Amino acid sequence: MKIHSSHTKRDIIEVIETFNFIIEDYNDLSKSYLFKVVETYIDCCESFKSNSDFADLDALIDYLQKPSQNRIKISERDKYIYTAIYRHATGLLI
């Protein structure tokens, strides 16, 4: 399996912590190395402790292989930045 690059290091750390994957010093690993370690771990894994979001290993693999749904589009990001700058410059607080 291959984890989609749009996932953040934090996304992968949440997976490790949620499913109690036994990976030492995962916070100290670079994003690319952490991805490789988790990919290898999942490839060797036969089962894991499921939760309400992922009933089985196949569902988790499917999630990790697809683009992250937690990211915003650049056009939306620019709109949020513009709105924040405008509100700050005009003193509007909502």
Phi and psi in radians as a Rosetta constraint file:
Dihedral C 1 N 2 CA 2 C 2 CIRCULARHARMONIC -2.331 0.35
Dihedral N 2 CA 2 C 2 N 3 CIRCULARHARMONIC 2.152 0.35
Dihedral C 2 N 3 CA 3 C 3 CIRCULARHARMONIC -1.325 0.35
Dihedral N 3 CA 3 C 3 N 4 CIRCULARHARMONIC 2.310 0.35
Dihedral C 3 N 4 CA 4 C 4 CIRCULARHARMONIC -1.138 0.35
Dihedral N 4 CA 4 C 4 N 5 CIRCULARHARMONIC 2.405 0.35
Dihedral C 4 N 5 CA 5 C 5 CIRCULARHARMONIC -1.188 0.35
Dihedral N 5 CA 5 C 5 N 6 CIRCULARHARMONIC -0.211 0.35
Dihedral C 5 N 6 CA 6 C 6 CIRCULARHARMONIC -1.310 0.35
Dihedral N 6 CA 6 C 6 N 7 CIRCULARHARMONIC -0.277 0.35
Dihedral C 6 N 7 CA 7 C 7 CIRCULARHARMONIC -1.253 0.35
Dihedral N 7 CA 7 C 7 N 8 CIRCULARHARMONIC 2.509 0.35
Dihedral C 7 N 8 CA 8 C 8 CIRCULARHARMONIC -1.578 0.35
Dihedral N 8 CA 8 C 8 N 9 CIRCULARHARMONIC 2.901 0.35
Dihedral C 8 N 9 CA 9 C 9 CIRCULARHARMONIC -1.037 0.35
Dihedral N 9 CA 9 C 9 N 10 CIRCULARHARMONIC -0.692 0.35
Dihedral C 9 N 10 CA 10 C 10 CIRCULARHARMONIC -1.073 0.35
Dihedral N 10 CA 10 C 10 N 11 CIRCULARHARMONIC -0.690 0.35
Dihedral C 10 N 11 CA 11 C 11 CIRCULARHARMONIC -1.002 0.35
Dihedral N 11 CA 11 C 11 N 12 CIRCULARHARMONIC -0.786 0.35
Dihedral C 11 N 12 CA 12 C 12 CIRCULARHARMONIC -1.240 0.35
Dihedral N 12 CA 12 C 12 N 13 CIRCULARHARMONIC -0.651 0.35
Dihedral C 12 N 13 CA 13 C 13 CIRCULARHARMONIC -1.098 0.35
Dihedral N 13 CA 13 C 13 N 14 CIRCULARHARMONIC -0.666 0.35
Dihedral C 13 N 14 CA 14 C 14 CIRCULARHARMONIC -1.092 0.35
Dihedral N 14 CA 14 C 14 N 15 CIRCULARHARMONIC -0.683 0.35
Dihedral C 14 N 15 CA 15 C 15 CIRCULARHARMONIC -1.104 0.35
Dihedral N 15 CA 15 C 15 N 16 CIRCULARHARMONIC -0.812 0.35
Dihedral C 15 N 16 CA 16 C 16 CIRCULARHARMONIC -1.007 0.35
Dihedral N 16 CA 16 C 16 N 17 CIRCULARHARMONIC -0.815 0.35
Dihedral C 16 N 17 CA 17 C 17 CIRCULARHARMONIC -1.274 0.35
Dihedral N 17 CA 17 C 17 N 18 CIRCULARHARMONIC -0.652 0.35
Dihedral C 17 N 18 CA 18 C 18 CIRCULARHARMONIC -1.133 0.35
Dihedral N 18 CA 18 C 18 N 19 CIRCULARHARMONIC -0.734 0.35
Dihedral C 18 N 19 CA 19 C 19 CIRCULARHARMONIC -1.776 0.35
Dihedral N 19 CA 19 C 19 N 20 CIRCULARHARMONIC 0.175 0.35
Dihedral C 19 N 20 CA 20 C 20 CIRCULARHARMONIC 0.931 0.35
Dihedral N 20 CA 20 C 20 N 21 CIRCULARHARMONIC 0.757 0.35
Dihedral C 20 N 21 CA 21 C 21 CIRCULARHARMONIC -1.137 0.35
Dihedral N 21 CA 21 C 21 N 22 CIRCULARHARMONIC 2.411 0.35
Dihedral C 21 N 22 CA 22 C 22 CIRCULARHARMONIC -1.589 0.35
Dihedral N 22 CA 22 C 22 N 23 CIRCULARHARMONIC 1.571 0.35
Dihedral C 22 N 23 CA 23 C 23 CIRCULARHARMONIC -2.324 0.35
Dihedral N 23 CA 23 C 23 N 24 CIRCULARHARMONIC 2.054 0.35
Dihedral C 23 N 24 CA 24 C 24 CIRCULARHARMONIC -1.340 0.35
Dihedral N 24 CA 24 C 24 N 25 CIRCULARHARMONIC 2.485 0.35
Dihedral C 24 N 25 CA 25 C 25 CIRCULARHARMONIC 0.898 0.35
Dihedral N 25 CA 25 C 25 N 26 CIRCULARHARMONIC 0.659 0.35
Dihedral C 25 N 26 CA 26 C 26 CIRCULARHARMONIC -1.112 0.35
Dihedral N 26 CA 26 C 26 N 27 CIRCULARHARMONIC -0.479 0.35
Dihedral C 26 N 27 CA 27 C 27 CIRCULARHARMONIC -1.168 0.35
Dihedral N 27 CA 27 C 27 N 28 CIRCULARHARMONIC -0.435 0.35
Dihedral C 27 N 28 CA 28 C 28 CIRCULARHARMONIC -1.535 0.35
Dihedral N 28 CA 28 C 28 N 29 CIRCULARHARMONIC -0.131 0.35
Dihedral C 28 N 29 CA 29 C 29 CIRCULARHARMONIC -1.453 0.35
Dihedral N 29 CA 29 C 29 N 30 CIRCULARHARMONIC 2.617 0.35
Dihedral C 29 N 30 CA 30 C 30 CIRCULARHARMONIC -1.217 0.35
Dihedral N 30 CA 30 C 30 N 31 CIRCULARHARMONIC 2.828 0.35
Dihedral C 30 N 31 CA 31 C 31 CIRCULARHARMONIC -1.011 0.35
Dihedral N 31 CA 31 C 31 N 32 CIRCULARHARMONIC -0.844 0.35
Dihedral C 31 N 32 CA 32 C 32 CIRCULARHARMONIC -1.136 0.35
Dihedral N 32 CA 32 C 32 N 33 CIRCULARHARMONIC -0.710 0.35
Dihedral C 32 N 33 CA 33 C 33 CIRCULARHARMONIC -1.230 0.35
Dihedral N 33 CA 33 C 33 N 34 CIRCULARHARMONIC -0.673 0.35
Dihedral C 33 N 34 CA 34 C 34 CIRCULARHARMONIC -1.063 0.35
Dihedral N 34 CA 34 C 34 N 35 CIRCULARHARMONIC -0.742 0.35
Dihedral C 34 N 35 CA 35 C 35 CIRCULARHARMONIC -1.003 0.35
Dihedral N 35 CA 35 C 35 N 36 CIRCULARHARMONIC -0.815 0.35
Dihedral C 35 N 36 CA 36 C 36 CIRCULARHARMONIC -1.097 0.35
Dihedral N 36 CA 36 C 36 N 37 CIRCULARHARMONIC -0.738 0.35
Dihedral C 36 N 37 CA 37 C 37 CIRCULARHARMONIC -1.102 0.35
Dihedral N 37 CA 37 C 37 N 38 CIRCULARHARMONIC -0.790 0.35
Dihedral C 37 N 38 CA 38 C 38 CIRCULARHARMONIC -1.187 0.35
Dihedral N 38 CA 38 C 38 N 39 CIRCULARHARMONIC -0.702 0.35
Dihedral C 38 N 39 CA 39 C 39 CIRCULARHARMONIC -1.024 0.35
Dihedral N 39 CA 39 C 39 N 40 CIRCULARHARMONIC -0.794 0.35
Dihedral C 39 N 40 CA 40 C 40 CIRCULARHARMONIC -1.139 0.35
Dihedral N 40 CA 40 C 40 N 41 CIRCULARHARMONIC -0.739 0.35
Dihedral C 40 N 41 CA 41 C 41 CIRCULARHARMONIC -1.036 0.35
Dihedral N 41 CA 41 C 41 N 42 CIRCULARHARMONIC -0.821 0.35
Dihedral C 41 N 42 CA 42 C 42 CIRCULARHARMONIC -1.177 0.35
Dihedral N 42 CA 42 C 42 N 43 CIRCULARHARMONIC -0.679 0.35
Dihedral C 42 N 43 CA 43 C 43 CIRCULARHARMONIC -1.058 0.35
Dihedral N 43 CA 43 C 43 N 44 CIRCULARHARMONIC -0.576 0.35
Dihedral C 43 N 44 CA 44 C 44 CIRCULARHARMONIC -1.541 0.35
Dihedral N 44 CA 44 C 44 N 45 CIRCULARHARMONIC -0.213 0.35
Dihedral C 44 N 45 CA 45 C 45 CIRCULARHARMONIC -1.397 0.35
Dihedral N 45 CA 45 C 45 N 46 CIRCULARHARMONIC 2.345 0.35
Dihedral C 45 N 46 CA 46 C 46 CIRCULARHARMONIC -1.683 0.35
Dihedral N 46 CA 46 C 46 N 47 CIRCULARHARMONIC -0.500 0.35
Dihedral C 46 N 47 CA 47 C 47 CIRCULARHARMONIC -2.791 0.35
Dihedral N 47 CA 47 C 47 N 48 CIRCULARHARMONIC 3.007 0.35
Dihedral C 47 N 48 CA 48 C 48 CIRCULARHARMONIC -2.743 0.35
Dihedral N 48 CA 48 C 48 N 49 CIRCULARHARMONIC 2.945 0.35
Dihedral C 48 N 49 CA 49 C 49 CIRCULARHARMONIC -1.263 0.35
Dihedral N 49 CA 49 C 49 N 50 CIRCULARHARMONIC 1.940 0.35
Dihedral C 49 N 50 CA 50 C 50 CIRCULARHARMONIC -1.329 0.35
Dihedral N 50 CA 50 C 50 N 51 CIRCULARHARMONIC 2.901 0.35
Dihedral C 50 N 51 CA 51 C 51 CIRCULARHARMONIC -2.474 0.35
Dihedral N 51 CA 51 C 51 N 52 CIRCULARHARMONIC -2.991 0.35
Dihedral C 51 N 52 CA 52 C 52 CIRCULARHARMONIC -1.184 0.35
Dihedral N 52 CA 52 C 52 N 53 CIRCULARHARMONIC -0.445 0.35
Dihedral C 52 N 53 CA 53 C 53 CIRCULARHARMONIC -1.492 0.35
Dihedral N 53 CA 53 C 53 N 54 CIRCULARHARMONIC -0.606 0.35
Dihedral C 53 N 54 CA 54 C 54 CIRCULARHARMONIC -2.258 0.35
Dihedral N 54 CA 54 C 54 N 55 CIRCULARHARMONIC 1.826 0.35
Dihedral C 54 N 55 CA 55 C 55 CIRCULARHARMONIC -1.306 0.35
Dihedral N 55 CA 55 C 55 N 56 CIRCULARHARMONIC -0.487 0.35
Dihedral C 55 N 56 CA 56 C 56 CIRCULARHARMONIC -2.616 0.35
Dihedral N 56 CA 56 C 56 N 57 CIRCULARHARMONIC 3.069 0.35
Dihedral C 56 N 57 CA 57 C 57 CIRCULARHARMONIC -1.097 0.35
Dihedral N 57 CA 57 C 57 N 58 CIRCULARHARMONIC -0.633 0.35
Dihedral C 57 N 58 CA 58 C 58 CIRCULARHARMONIC -1.090 0.35
Dihedral N 58 CA 58 C 58 N 59 CIRCULARHARMONIC -0.657 0.35
Dihedral C 58 N 59 CA 59 C 59 CIRCULARHARMONIC -1.149 0.35
Dihedral N 59 CA 59 C 59 N 60 CIRCULARHARMONIC -0.700 0.35
Dihedral C 59 N 60 CA 60 C 60 CIRCULARHARMONIC -1.149 0.35
Dihedral N 60 CA 60 C 60 N 61 CIRCULARHARMONIC -0.767 0.35
Dihedral C 60 N 61 CA 61 C 61 CIRCULARHARMONIC -1.064 0.35
Dihedral N 61 CA 61 C 61 N 62 CIRCULARHARMONIC -0.767 0.35
Dihedral C 61 N 62 CA 62 C 62 CIRCULARHARMONIC -1.050 0.35
Dihedral N 62 CA 62 C 62 N 63 CIRCULARHARMONIC -0.755 0.35
Dihedral C 62 N 63 CA 63 C 63 CIRCULARHARMONIC -1.073 0.35
Dihedral N 63 CA 63 C 63 N 64 CIRCULARHARMONIC -0.798 0.35
Dihedral C 63 N 64 CA 64 C 64 CIRCULARHARMONIC -1.244 0.35
Dihedral N 64 CA 64 C 64 N 65 CIRCULARHARMONIC -0.482 0.35
Dihedral C 64 N 65 CA 65 C 65 CIRCULARHARMONIC -1.410 0.35
Dihedral N 65 CA 65 C 65 N 66 CIRCULARHARMONIC -0.332 0.35
Dihedral C 65 N 66 CA 66 C 66 CIRCULARHARMONIC -1.599 0.35
Dihedral N 66 CA 66 C 66 N 67 CIRCULARHARMONIC 2.761 0.35
Dihedral C 66 N 67 CA 67 C 67 CIRCULARHARMONIC -1.018 0.35
Dihedral N 67 CA 67 C 67 N 68 CIRCULARHARMONIC 2.546 0.35
Dihedral C 67 N 68 CA 68 C 68 CIRCULARHARMONIC -1.097 0.35
Dihedral N 68 CA 68 C 68 N 69 CIRCULARHARMONIC 2.378 0.35
Dihedral C 68 N 69 CA 69 C 69 CIRCULARHARMONIC -1.538 0.35
Dihedral N 69 CA 69 C 69 N 70 CIRCULARHARMONIC -0.050 0.35
Dihedral C 69 N 70 CA 70 C 70 CIRCULARHARMONIC -1.540 0.35
Dihedral N 70 CA 70 C 70 N 71 CIRCULARHARMONIC -0.027 0.35
Dihedral C 70 N 71 CA 71 C 71 CIRCULARHARMONIC -1.684 0.35
Dihedral N 71 CA 71 C 71 N 72 CIRCULARHARMONIC 2.582 0.35
Dihedral C 71 N 72 CA 72 C 72 CIRCULARHARMONIC -1.785 0.35
Dihedral N 72 CA 72 C 72 N 73 CIRCULARHARMONIC 2.699 0.35
Dihedral C 72 N 73 CA 73 C 73 CIRCULARHARMONIC -1.232 0.35
Dihedral N 73 CA 73 C 73 N 74 CIRCULARHARMONIC 2.681 0.35
Dihedral C 73 N 74 CA 74 C 74 CIRCULARHARMONIC -1.057 0.35
Dihedral N 74 CA 74 C 74 N 75 CIRCULARHARMONIC -0.684 0.35
Dihedral C 74 N 75 CA 75 C 75 CIRCULARHARMONIC -1.115 0.35
Dihedral N 75 CA 75 C 75 N 76 CIRCULARHARMONIC -0.665 0.35
Dihedral C 75 N 76 CA 76 C 76 CIRCULARHARMONIC -1.201 0.35
Dihedral N 76 CA 76 C 76 N 77 CIRCULARHARMONIC -0.719 0.35
Dihedral C 76 N 77 CA 77 C 77 CIRCULARHARMONIC -1.036 0.35
Dihedral N 77 CA 77 C 77 N 78 CIRCULARHARMONIC -0.799 0.35
Dihedral C 77 N 78 CA 78 C 78 CIRCULARHARMONIC -1.082 0.35
Dihedral N 78 CA 78 C 78 N 79 CIRCULARHARMONIC -0.659 0.35
Dihedral C 78 N 79 CA 79 C 79 CIRCULARHARMONIC -1.119 0.35
Dihedral N 79 CA 79 C 79 N 80 CIRCULARHARMONIC -0.762 0.35
Dihedral C 79 N 80 CA 80 C 80 CIRCULARHARMONIC -1.117 0.35
Dihedral N 80 CA 80 C 80 N 81 CIRCULARHARMONIC -0.720 0.35
Dihedral C 80 N 81 CA 81 C 81 CIRCULARHARMONIC -1.114 0.35
Dihedral N 81 CA 81 C 81 N 82 CIRCULARHARMONIC -0.803 0.35
Dihedral C 81 N 82 CA 82 C 82 CIRCULARHARMONIC -1.038 0.35
Dihedral N 82 CA 82 C 82 N 83 CIRCULARHARMONIC -0.785 0.35
Dihedral C 82 N 83 CA 83 C 83 CIRCULARHARMONIC -1.094 0.35
Dihedral N 83 CA 83 C 83 N 84 CIRCULARHARMONIC -0.746 0.35
Dihedral C 83 N 84 CA 84 C 84 CIRCULARHARMONIC -1.119 0.35
Dihedral N 84 CA 84 C 84 N 85 CIRCULARHARMONIC -0.764 0.35
Dihedral C 84 N 85 CA 85 C 85 CIRCULARHARMONIC -1.121 0.35
Dihedral N 85 CA 85 C 85 N 86 CIRCULARHARMONIC -0.769 0.35
Dihedral C 85 N 86 CA 86 C 86 CIRCULARHARMONIC -1.071 0.35
Dihedral N 86 CA 86 C 86 N 87 CIRCULARHARMONIC -0.809 0.35
Dihedral C 86 N 87 CA 87 C 87 CIRCULARHARMONIC -1.125 0.35
Dihedral N 87 CA 87 C 87 N 88 CIRCULARHARMONIC -0.674 0.35
Dihedral C 87 N 88 CA 88 C 88 CIRCULARHARMONIC -1.164 0.35
Dihedral N 88 CA 88 C 88 N 89 CIRCULARHARMONIC -0.761 0.35
Dihedral C 88 N 89 CA 89 C 89 CIRCULARHARMONIC -1.189 0.35
Dihedral N 89 CA 89 C 89 N 90 CIRCULARHARMONIC -0.588 0.35
Dihedral C 89 N 90 CA 90 C 90 CIRCULARHARMONIC -1.670 0.35
Dihedral N 90 CA 90 C 90 N 91 CIRCULARHARMONIC -0.118 0.35
Dihedral C 90 N 91 CA 91 C 91 CIRCULARHARMONIC 1.373 0.35
Dihedral N 91 CA 91 C 91 N 92 CIRCULARHARMONIC 0.235 0.35
Dihedral C 91 N 92 CA 92 C 92 CIRCULARHARMONIC -1.345 0.35
Dihedral N 92 CA 92 C 92 N 93 CIRCULARHARMONIC 2.258 0.35
Dihedral C 92 N 93 CA 93 C 93 CIRCULARHARMONIC -2.171 0.35
Dihedral N 93 CA 93 C 93 N 94 CIRCULARHARMONIC 2.063 0.35
